[in-house]
Amino acid sequence: MQVFITGGTGLIGSAVVAELLANGHTVLALARSDASAAAAEKAGAEPIRGNLTDLDVLRAGAARAEGVIHLAFGNDFSSPQALARSIAEETAALTALGEELVGSDRPLVTVAGTPHTPGRASTEADPAPTEGPVGGRGRTVTAILDLASQGVRSTAVRLPRTVHNNGTGGFAGLLTDIARRSGVSGYPGDGTQRWPAVHALDAAALFRLALEQAPGGTSWHAVADEGDQVHDIAAVIGRRLGLPVQAVPTETYGPLGPIFATDQPASSTHTQQSLGWKPQHPSLLEDLENIQP
């Protein structure tokens, strides 16, 4: 099918584009800059110039497509206000995409995050969080899934806190960036909290499977590693960078601090059994060995 994708040149999106093309699909990729357009074209996709706030461009891209995958996000975590702006932009964009697909029975695969369920690993049956720093994203994803009752085969691929490739990406990548700047490989709290993870190439395979197979109104977990303790993640980062490893204040991580300090393992048993998804690429701790000093 012809697929319109937002965020198609990022760490995850570039892997999704390659996965789609390798499996016989064609790709229209939203490109917000000349560099992104060139990258999309080099990858084999047709670039469509615009960004997440260009709602008419998004509607036009969806109108040309037989399916849509949404991955783009502002990723400005510098302050609560910046994060709120990114969430508001995404909400408007997803609403426009969903409205364009109403009554068409075409798939709309959106990105989400694995939820936090105290005392256990979250599952695909757990609802998306609708409160807290990223609660707005949960409310938006819930609304998109509800479009299944209006003729949209809408699904959500829930990503873990770290989607990685070649030693970078996700929350672990943020820990690495902060360690380089601060001279300390830090972790919040006592470091025993667990973060789930997945390799970007494995996540890309799940986005394709959801596009091709998943029933409307469903959520899926792109989780390969159910939960590594954060002090173990920081220890690998510290060893690779030659830096001390120690606890640091939660405030170090800005608006993401409360999330960084939370134990949030997640399971993908249902996803693997139902969609036949099998992670095949290196685990997070293995992949972090690729960090360059």
N, C-alpha and C positions, 0 to 999 in steps of 0.2 A: 504494500500500500504506500501511498505518498503521505509522509508524516511531516507535520509542522512542529518544530521544536524551539523552545526558548531556552537560553542558557547553553546553547549547543557547542560553545568553544571553551567552556571551563573544564576543570579536572574531570568532573563526572560527565558533563555534556559531550565532550569530545569522545569519551569512551562509548557513550550511547549512540552517537552518530556512526562511529565505526561498526558497532554491533548491528545497527539497523542496515547499513549498507552491505555488510557481509552476509546478511540473511535475506537479501533480495528486495528490500524496501528502498524507496527514494526519499530524500530529505530536503525540506525547506527549512532553513535555519535563520532565526532572527539574529541580526548582527547590528550592534550599536555603534560600531566604528569601522573605519577602513581596514584596520588591522584584523578585527573580528571577521569581517566579510572575506578578507583574503584567506584567513585560516579556514573558514567554512568551505570556501571554494576549493582550497587545496585538499581538504579532507574528502571532497566528492559531493558536498551538499550545495544546493542553490541558495545563496544568501538573500535575505530580505532585509533591507536597511530599516532600522528603527530600534526603539528601546521599549522597556516595559511600560512606560507611560504613554506610548503611542497607541491608544486603544483602537483606532481605526486600522492601523497596520496589523495589529493582532487579529482583529476580526477578519481582515482580508486574507491573512495567512491561514487562519482556520477554515475559511470558506473554500480555499484551494485544496485542502488536505482531506484525506480519508481517515486521519487520526491525528491527535495532538498529544505531545508530551511537554509538560511545563517543568522547567528546572531553574529558571532565572530567579535570582534574589539579590537585593541590594548589598547584603553582607556588610553593612556598616554597623559595627557593634561598639562604636566609640562612646556612645551615651544612650540612655533610655530613649531620648527623643529621636535620635538617629535610627535606632532599631524600630521604633514605632512608625517612622516614615517608610522604612523599607517594607514593613508589614502592610501598611496602607497601600503602597504601590502594588504589591503583589495581589492584595485583595481585589483591587480595581481591575487588574489584568486578568486574573482568573475568572472574575465575574463576566468580563467581556468575552473571553474564550468560551465559557459555558453557555452564555446566551446565544452565541453564534451556532452552537451545536445542538441546541434544543430541538427535539423531534427528529433527529437525523440517525439515531442509533450508532453514531460513530464514537470511537473511544476517546476519552480525555484522561490521560494519566498524569496526575499531579504528584509533586514531591511533598513529603511530610516527615515528621520525626517520630522515632519510637517513643511511646509515652513512659512516664515514670509511674511505677506501681510499687508502693512501699512493701518491702519484705519478700519480693519475688521478682522473677523475670517477667517483663510484660509480654503479652501475646497479641496476635492480630485481632483478637476479640475485644481488647481493651479500648475504651474510647480515647479519642485525641484530647490532650489537655486544652482546656479553654480558659484557664486562668494563668497568672504568672507572666514572666517577661515575654514569652512567645505564645501566650494564650490566643492572641488574635489570629495567628496562623492556624491554630486548631479549629477555631470557629469558622474560618474560611474554608478549610478542607472539608469540614463537616457539611457545609452548605453545598460544596461541589459534589460530594458523594450523594447528597439528597437529589441531585439532578437526574439520578438513575430513574426516578419516577416520572421524569419529563422527557424520556427518550434520549438520554445521553449515557453511554456506557462508561461512566466515570469511576475511576479507581485511584487509590493512593498507594504509592510505594513509600513506605516509611524507612527513612535512612537512619542509621545509628549515629552517635555523636562523632565518630571518625570514619570518613570515607577516604581511603588512602591509596596512593600509588607512588612507588619509588621513594618511599620515606617521607612523603609530605601529604598534607590534606587534613581537613577536619579539625576537631579539638586537639588532637595530638600535634597537628601542624601548628596550631596556635601556641601550644606549650613550647614547641621548638623555637618559634619566632620570638617569644618572650624571653626564653633562655638566652638566645643570641644577644638580645638587647640588654638584658639585665646582668648577665654573667652568672646566673644561678638557674639550674634546672629545677624549677619549683613545682609544687602541687598544693592544692588547697586542703585544709583539714588534716586528717591523719593519713590520707592517701589510700585508704582501704576501699573507698568507693569504686564501683566498677563501671566502666564505659564499654558498650558494645562497639563493634567495628566491622567493616567490610572493605575488601579491595574494590577499587572503582570498576575494574573489568567485570567482577562478579555482579556488582550493582547494575551495570549496564545490561547484562543478560536478563536480569529480573525486570527491568523496565520494558525490554522487548517482549518478554513473556506476558507481562500484564497487558501490554498493548494488544497482543495477538489473542489472548485467551481469557483474561479475567472478566468475570461477570460484573455488571454495574453495581455500584454501591459497596464495593469491597476494599479492604485494606490488606497490605502485604508487607512483610518484614524482610528488608535486605540486610540480614544479620548473619555474618559468618562466625565471628567471635562473640560469644554471649556476653562476656564482660571481663576485661582485664583491669586489675587494680591500678589506680592512677599512679601510685608510687612506683610500680613496675614499669609503666610507660616512661615516667620521668627518669628512672634509673637508666634506661637504654639511651634516652636523649642525652643525659649527662655524660654517660660513658663515651658516646660518639662525639660529643662536642668538647670533652675534656673539662667539664664544669662540675662544681659541687651540686649535690642533690639534697634538697631540704624543703620543709614545709614553708609556705608563704601565706600572707593574709588573703582571704577570699576576695577582698576588695581589689587585689592586684588585677583581677580579670574583669573589672568593670561590671556592666549590666549582666554579663554571663556568669558572674561569680556564683550566684545561688545554684545555677545549673551545674557548673563545674564541681561543686561540692556535694552533689547529690549522687547517691547510689542508684544506678539506673540500668541494670542488665536487661537484656531482651532476648526472646526466643524467636526462631524462624521455623519451628517444626511444621506448623500448618502450611506455611508457604512452600517449603520443600516438598511436602507430601502432595499438596494440591496442584502445584504448577510444575513440578518436576525440576525445580531449581536446585542446583548443586554447586556451592562455592568451590572453586578449584585453584584459586590464586593464593599467594602467601598471606599468612596472618599478619595482624598489625605489628606484633613484637618482632616478627621476622623481617617485615618490610622496613621497620625503623632502622635496621642495620644498614640501610642505604643512605642514611643521613651523612652528608659530607661535613667534616670538621670545618 
